[in-house]
Amino acid sequence: MGRVLVTGMGMISAIGNNVRENHESLRMGRSGIGKVAFFESHYASQLPFGEVKLSNDELKALQKLETASGYTRTCLLADKAFAEAIADAALTPGQLSSLDTALISASTVGGMCLTDQLYEDANHKSEGSEYLESYGCSAHTLKLTKRYRIKGFTDTINTACSSSANAIMLGARLIRSGRVKRAIVGGVDSLAKYTVNGFNALKILSESPCKPFDINRDGLNLGEGAAYLVLEAEELTAGKSVYAEIAGFGNANDAHHPSAMSDEATGAIRCMREAIRSAGIETSQIGYVNAHGTGTQNNDQVEFFGMGELFDRMPPYSSTKSFTGHTLGAAGAVEAIFSILGIVHSELFPGLNVAEPISGPENAPVSEWKGNYNLHYVLSNSFGFGGNCTSLVFAGVN
């Protein structure tokens, strides 16, 4: 069972249209949460969001999809990040089409970003739009499969906010077991009335930029984005640039409540412990935790409690959702790339907007960018509705 290595990365979020721009924003402490320009909703003028700074037309032009039919914003964001990842890994058309290459993507919104059009089509109030086959969760995956002629194993995962973390875990497991040699993994979600109205009904959307792990946190900001990683078996990577290793992973279910975690952090503790155990390391070797950190009362308190139970001494931690907003099904992959950037560049990225840490100053989240900070193992958490909890451990390769 050889190592699973990351050889390519691509992403788009509210803080950048590619990996380089995202990294620059993290280093500068520049959040992308604010007023929206393209998302149309009753709440668009009332709430801040983490919106990608490109219109659909601009995305189509970038990806040379002006004449393509049925591409929702979800599909467009996925194509943008996917194209960057495979170019970064220098994958050839033959490698993309190989039966040894898998594509595992994730989404919660899918084509439901077109909420109004879906209503019109579903209720026969239209004559049938170009999006009739684009409303499903897997529509973006099918678009990628067709455009890039992917013939190997494909799957689309929806486990809410842990979706793309589970896509990474599944891809790594397929490679470790010898079922494939390469897997392109990640996820995408775009802003949608469906999710905004749903989260608003739960009363967990903040009217200001979110402040994860702050005493006065009052909710999350929804965001959008896409991120993909190219995973390859170690024997394929001779002579290639390698970012990091997928060293460990763990998944557990809290089985407590449809939209809240148990006070005992049962699933969170178990998945973090399993990820560290599967990486073959001790908890003391984790140098940084990229926390799920949504900014809600329940999540942050439970996650902090879980980390306190797991670690004898709390490692540095923060939530990068204060930069991008909560990108739902894309969050696990977005934050995986952020974790890997920290390892590659020896950096810690801060959590923004924390004035009064829930733990007091002794166990406060990272509050400012730190360079020349040697990182070898990073733990990244993604906790979803229904209690589906996933943790990933990334390791440096030098």
C-alpha positions in Angstrom: 0.0 0.0 0.0 2.0 3.0 -1.3 1.6 6.7 -0.6 -1.0 8.9 -2.2 0.5 12.2 -3.3 -1.0 15.5 -4.5 0.4 16.5 -7.8 -2.1 19.2 -9.0 -4.5 21.7 -7.4 -7.1 24.1 -8.8 -9.6 26.3 -7.2 -11.9 29.4 -7.4 -13.5 31.1 -4.4 -14.5 34.5 -3.1 -10.8 35.4 -2.5 -9.4 34.4 -5.8 -9.9 32.9 -9.3 -7.1 30.4 -8.9 -4.8 28.9 -6.3 -2.2 31.7 -6.5 -4.8 34.4 -5.9 -6.3 32.5 -3.0 -2.9 32.1 -1.5 -2.2 35.7 -1.8 -5.4 36.7 -0.1 -4.8 34.3 2.8 -1.3 35.8 3.3 -2.7 39.4 3.2 -5.7 38.6 5.5 -8.0 39.7 2.8 -11.6 38.3 3.1 -13.9 37.9 0.2 -17.1 38.2 2.3 -19.3 41.1 1.5 -22.0 42.4 -0.8 -22.9 40.3 -3.8 -22.9 41.4 -7.5 -24.4 38.5 -9.3 -26.5 36.5 -6.8 -30.2 37.5 -7.0 -32.1 36.9 -3.8 -34.4 38.7 -1.3 -31.5 38.5 1.1 -28.8 39.7 -1.4 -28.9 43.3 0.0 -29.4 42.2 3.6 -26.7 39.7 4.2 -23.0 39.3 3.4 -21.9 36.3 1.2 -18.6 34.9 -0.1 -19.4 35.3 -3.8 -16.9 34.5 -6.6 -16.0 37.8 -8.4 -16.9 36.6 -11.9 -20.2 36.6 -13.7 -21.5 33.5 -15.5 -20.6 35.1 -18.8 -17.1 35.8 -17.7 -16.7 32.2 -16.5 -18.0 30.9 -19.9 -15.5 33.1 -21.7 -12.6 32.0 -19.6 -13.5 28.3 -20.1 -14.4 28.8 -23.8 -17.9 27.6 -23.1 -19.8 30.5 -24.8 -21.7 28.1 -27.1 -22.1 25.2 -24.6 -25.6 24.4 -23.4 -26.9 23.6 -19.9 -23.9 24.9 -17.9 -25.2 26.2 -14.6 -23.0 28.4 -12.4 -22.2 25.2 -10.4 -21.0 23.6 -13.6 -19.0 26.6 -14.6 -17.2 26.9 -11.3 -16.4 23.2 -11.3 -14.9 23.4 -14.9 -12.7 26.4 -13.9 -11.2 24.7 -10.9 -10.9 21.3 -12.6 -9.1 22.7 -15.6 -6.5 24.4 -13.4 -5.9 21.2 -11.4 -5.3 18.9 -14.4 -3.1 21.5 -16.0 -1.1 21.9 -12.8 -0.6 18.1 -12.7 0.3 18.1 -16.5 -2.2 15.3 -17.2 -2.5 14.3 -20.8 -5.7 13.5 -22.6 -4.7 9.9 -22.6 -4.2 9.9 -18.8 -7.6 11.6 -18.3 -9.3 8.9 -20.4 -7.4 6.1 -18.8 -9.5 3.5 -16.9 -6.9 3.9 -14.1 -8.1 7.5 -13.6 -11.1 8.2 -11.3 -13.2 11.4 -10.9 -14.9 11.9 -7.6 -16.7 15.2 -7.1 -19.1 16.6 -4.6 -21.9 19.1 -4.3 -24.9 19.9 -2.2 -26.6 22.5 -4.4 -25.9 21.1 -7.8 -28.1 22.6 -10.4 -30.5 23.9 -7.8 -28.6 27.2 -8.0 -31.2 27.9 -10.7 -34.0 27.7 -8.2 -36.5 29.9 -10.2 -35.8 28.1 -13.5 -36.2 24.8 -11.8 -39.6 25.8 -10.5 -40.6 27.0 -14.0 -39.5 23.8 -15.7 -40.8 21.4 -13.0 -44.3 23.0 -13.0 -44.6 23.1 -16.8 -44.5 26.9 -16.8 -41.9 26.9 -19.4 -41.5 25.1 -22.7 -38.4 23.4 -21.4 -35.2 25.2 -20.8 -31.6 24.1 -21.7 -31.2 23.1 -18.0 -33.6 20.2 -17.9 -30.7 17.8 -17.4 -28.6 20.1 -15.2 -30.6 20.3 -12.0 -29.2 17.2 -10.3 -26.4 17.0 -7.8 -24.2 15.1 -10.3 -24.8 17.3 -13.4 -21.5 19.1 -13.1 -19.7 15.7 -12.8 -21.4 14.5 -16.0 -20.3 17.7 -17.7 -16.7 17.2 -16.7 -16.8 13.5 -17.7 -18.1 14.4 -21.2 -15.9 17.4 -21.8 -12.6 15.8 -20.7 -13.5 12.3 -21.9 -13.1 10.6 -18.6 -13.9 6.9 -18.9 -12.8 5.5 -15.5 -14.7 5.3 -12.2 -16.8 8.4 -11.4 -18.9 9.3 -8.5 -20.7 12.3 -7.0 -20.9 12.6 -3.2 -23.5 14.6 -1.1 -22.9 14.4 2.6 -23.6 18.1 3.1 -20.6 20.1 4.4 -18.2 17.1 4.5 -18.9 16.1 0.8 -15.6 17.0 -0.8 -13.6 15.9 2.2 -15.3 12.5 1.6 -14.4 12.7 -2.1 -10.8 13.2 -1.2 -11.0 10.3 1.2 -12.6 8.0 -1.3 -10.0 8.9 -4.0 -7.2 8.1 -1.6 -8.7 4.8 -0.6 -9.2 3.8 -4.3 -5.5 4.5 -4.9 -4.3 2.8 -1.8 -6.3 -0.3 -2.6 -4.9 -0.5 -6.1 -8.3 0.0 -7.8 -7.0 3.1 -9.6 -3.7 4.8 -10.0 -5.0 8.4 -10.1 -8.0 10.3 -8.8 -9.2 13.8 -9.4 -11.2 14.7 -6.3 -13.0 17.8 -5.0 -16.2 19.6 -5.1 -18.3 22.6 -6.0 -21.2 24.7 -4.8 -22.7 28.0 -5.8 -24.9 30.4 -4.1 -28.6 29.5 -4.4 -31.9 30.7 -3.0 -32.5 27.1 -2.0 -29.6 27.0 0.5 -29.9 30.7 1.6 -33.6 30.3 2.5 -32.9 27.0 4.2 -30.0 28.3 6.4 -32.0 31.4 7.1 -34.9 29.2 8.4 -32.4 27.7 10.8 -31.6 31.2 12.0 -27.8 30.7 11.6 -27.0 33.3 8.9 -25.0 36.2 10.3 -25.7 39.8 9.3 -22.0 40.6 9.5 -18.8 38.8 8.4 -18.6 35.6 10.5 -16.3 35.3 13.5 -15.5 31.6 14.1 -14.5 30.7 17.7 -15.4 34.2 19.0 -17.7 34.5 22.1 -20.0 36.8 20.2 -20.3 34.7 17.1 -23.8 34.7 15.7 -23.8 32.6 12.6 -22.2 31.8 9.3 -21.9 33.4 5.9 -22.7 31.3 2.8 -20.1 31.2 0.1 -19.5 29.6 -3.2 -16.5 28.0 -5.0 -14.9 24.9 -6.4 -11.6 23.1 -5.7 -10.0 20.0 -7.1 -6.9 18.0 -6.3 -5.1 15.5 -8.5 -4.1 12.5 -6.4 -1.6 9.9 -7.8 0.0 6.7 -6.6 3.6 7.4 -5.6 5.0 5.2 -8.4 3.5 7.6 -11.0 5.1 10.8 -9.6 8.8 10.3 -10.5 10.0 13.7 -11.9 6.8 15.5 -11.0 6.2 18.3 -8.6 4.5 17.0 -5.5 2.7 19.2 -3.0 1.8 16.8 -0.1 0.7 13.4 0.9 -2.8 12.3 1.8 -1.5 10.7 5.0 -4.7 9.8 6.9 -8.5 10.1 6.9 -11.4 9.3 9.2 -15.1 9.4 8.9 -17.7 9.0 11.7 -21.4 9.9 12.2 -22.5 11.9 15.2 -26.0 10.4 14.8 -27.4 13.2 17.1 -29.5 15.7 15.2 -30.2 16.6 11.5 -28.5 20.0 11.8 -26.5 20.1 15.1 -23.6 18.2 16.7 -23.8 16.5 20.1 -22.3 18.4 23.0 -20.0 15.4 23.6 -18.5 15.8 20.1 -18.8 12.1 19.6 -18.4 12.0 15.8 -15.9 14.9 15.7 -13.6 13.2 18.2 -13.9 9.8 16.5 -13.1 11.0 13.0 -10.2 13.2 14.1 -8.7 10.3 16.1 -9.2 7.9 13.2 -7.5 10.2 10.7 -4.5 10.6 13.0 -4.3 6.9 13.7 -4.5 6.0 10.0 -1.7 8.4 9.3 0.4 6.4 11.7 1.3 9.4 13.9 0.6 10.7 17.4 -1.7 13.6 18.2 1.3 15.6 19.3 2.6 15.6 15.8 -0.3 17.7 14.3 1.2 21.1 13.7 -2.1 22.9 12.8 -5.8 22.3 12.6 -7.8 23.8 9.8 -11.0 23.8 11.7 -14.5 23.4 10.3 -15.3 26.6 12.2 -18.6 27.8 10.8 -19.2 30.6 13.2 -22.3 29.1 14.7 -22.8 28.7 18.4 -23.2 24.9 18.3 -20.4 24.0 15.8 -17.6 26.1 17.2 -18.2 25.1 20.8 -18.5 21.4 20.0 -15.4 21.4 17.7 -13.3 23.3 20.3 -14.5 20.8 23.0 -13.6 17.9 20.7 -10.1 19.2 20.0 -9.6 19.8 23.8 -10.5 16.2 24.5 -8.3 14.8 21.7 -5.1 16.9 22.2 -3.1 17.1 25.4 -1.9 20.4 24.2 -4.0 22.4 21.7 -2.2 22.9 18.4 -2.5 26.1 16.5 -5.9 26.2 14.8 -8.2 28.6 12.8 -11.1 28.7 10.4 -10.5 29.9 6.9 -14.3 30.2 6.4 -13.8 33.7 7.7 -12.2 34.4 4.3 -14.4 32.5 1.9 -17.7 32.0 3.7 -19.0 28.4 4.1 -18.8 26.9 0.6 -20.8 23.8 1.7 -20.0 20.8 -0.5 -16.8 22.5 -1.8 -15.5 23.4 1.7 -13.5 20.2 2.4 -11.5 20.5 -0.9 -11.1 24.3 -0.6 -9.7 23.9 2.9 -7.6 20.9 1.9 -5.8 23.2 -0.6 -5.4 25.9 2.1 -3.9 23.2 4.4 -1.5 22.1 1.8 -0.5 25.7 1.0 0.4 26.1 4.6 2.6 23.0 4.5 4.3 23.9 1.2 5.1 27.5 2.2 5.6 27.0 6.0 2.8 29.3 6.9 -0.1 29.6 9.3 -3.2 31.4 8.1 -5.3 33.4 10.6 -8.9 33.2 11.6 -10.5 36.6 11.0 -12.8 38.8 13.2 -12.0 37.1 16.5 -12.0 39.7 19.3 -12.9 37.6 22.3 -11.9 33.9 21.8 -14.3 31.4 23.3 -11.3 29.7 25.1 -9.6 32.8 26.4 -6.2 34.0 25.1 -4.4 30.8 26.1 -6.1 28.7 23.5 -7.2 31.3 21.0 -7.2 30.6 17.3 -4.3 31.9 15.1 -5.0 35.6 14.7 -2.4 36.7 12.2 -0.4 35.3 9.3 2.8 33.6 10.4 5.7 32.7 8.0 8.7 30.5 8.4 6.5 28.2 10.5 7.6 24.6 9.9 4.5 22.4 9.3 4.7 18.7 8.5 1.2 17.4 9.5 -2.0 19.3 9.2 -5.5 18.1 10.3 -8.4 19.5 8.3 -12.0 19.0 9.6 -15.3 19.0 7.7 -18.5 18.3 9.6 -21.8 18.0 7.8 -25.5 18.0 8.5 -26.8 14.7 9.7 -23.6 14.4 11.8 -21.4 13.2 9.0 -17.9 14.1 10.2 -14.7 13.8 8.2 -11.1 14.6 9.0 -8.1 14.5 6.7 -4.4 14.5 7.6 -2.0 16.1 5.1 1.8 15.6 5.3 4.8 17.3 3.8 6.9 15.3 1.4 10.3 16.8 1.9 
